[in-house]
Structures are given as structure tokens and as C-alpha cells.
Amino acid sequence: MTQTELGHAAGISQRMVAYYELESAQPPGALLVDFARALTESADALLGLTPTTERVSPKTARLLKRLTRRLRAPAR
């Protein structure tokens, strides 16, 4: 899944997806459900509370890893 595809599925722009992947940006909690649905993962998995599934393409896995790392980071 590309940033553009994720943005479309979550109702935001590709530019916002790229912004949320940065270490200094944290997506709002309201997007968690949209990201989880688009990535076919649970919100718990995105927050690091349960393991993520391994049935995604390598491109989606990279995007999922970056977003998950950002969602797990403490708010600044």
C-alpha cells in the first residue's frame, strides 16, 4: 500500500500520511481506526498492544512499521 492509497482509505492526503510518518509528528487518535481498517490491522496492533499480522505485502509492511512506530511514541 502506498501513502496515496492509505491517505485515500483514511480520508486524508498523501502529504498528511507522509507527515505522520515523521518522527516529530503524531497522528490524531481519531485517525487510528481509519488507519487500522485501511491496513487490515487492529488498533491494538497499531498501538503495540498486540502483535501485528504478517499477511501484508512488503510495501504495506514498511508503511505499517513506520506508522506503528509513530503511534507508539509518547506525545511531545
C-alpha positions as CSV (number, residue, x, y, z in Angstrom):
1,M,0.0,0.0,0.0
2,T,1.3,3.4,-0.9
3,Q,0.9,6.6,1.1
4,T,-1.6,7.8,-1.5
5,E,-3.7,4.6,-1.1
6,L,-3.6,4.9,2.7
7,G,-4.5,8.5,2.6
8,H,-7.4,7.8,0.3
9,A,-8.6,5.0,2.5
10,A,-8.3,7.2,5.6
11,G,-9.8,10.3,4.1
12,I,-6.6,12.3,4.2
13,S,-4.0,13.4,1.7
14,Q,-0.8,11.6,0.8
15,R,1.1,14.6,2.2
16,M,-0.5,14.1,5.6
17,V,0.4,10.4,5.6
18,A,4.0,11.4,4.9
19,Y,3.9,14.0,7.7
20,Y,2.6,11.4,10.2
21,E,5.5,9.1,9.3
22,L,8.0,11.7,10.5
23,E,9.5,11.2,14.0
24,S,8.2,14.6,15.1
25,A,4.6,14.1,14.0
26,Q,1.9,12.1,15.8
27,P,-1.4,11.4,14.1
28,P,-4.5,12.3,16.0
29,G,-6.3,9.4,17.7
30,A,-9.3,9.8,15.5
31,L,-7.3,8.5,12.5
32,L,-6.3,5.3,14.4
33,V,-9.5,3.5,13.3
34,D,-9.2,4.6,9.7
35,F,-5.5,3.5,9.6
36,A,-6.3,0.2,11.2
37,R,-9.1,-0.5,8.7
38,A,-7.0,0.5,5.7
39,L,-4.1,-1.6,6.8
40,T,-6.3,-4.5,7.9
41,E,-4.8,-4.5,11.4
42,S,-6.4,-3.9,14.8
43,A,-6.0,-0.6,16.5
44,D,-4.3,-2.6,19.4
45,A,-1.7,-3.8,16.9
46,L,-1.0,-0.3,15.7
47,L,-0.5,0.8,19.3
48,G,1.8,-2.1,20.0
49,L,-0.6,-3.8,22.5
50,T,-0.8,-7.0,20.4
51,P,1.4,-8.4,17.6
52,T,0.8,-7.3,14.1
53,T,-0.2,-9.9,11.5
54,E,2.3,-10.9,8.8
55,R,-0.1,-11.3,5.9
56,V,0.7,-7.9,4.2
57,S,2.8,-7.0,1.2
58,P,6.4,-5.8,1.8
59,K,5.4,-2.2,0.8
60,T,2.4,-2.2,3.2
61,A,4.6,-3.8,5.9
62,R,7.1,-0.9,5.6
63,L,4.3,1.7,5.9
64,L,2.7,-0.2,8.7
65,K,6.0,-0.3,10.6
66,R,6.6,3.4,10.3
67,L,3.1,4.4,11.3
68,T,3.1,1.9,14.2
69,R,6.4,3.3,15.5
70,R,5.0,6.8,15.3
71,L,1.7,5.8,17.1
72,R,3.7,4.1,19.9
73,A,5.8,7.1,20.5
74,P,4.9,9.3,23.5
75,A,3.2,12.6,22.8
76,R,5.6,15.6,22.9
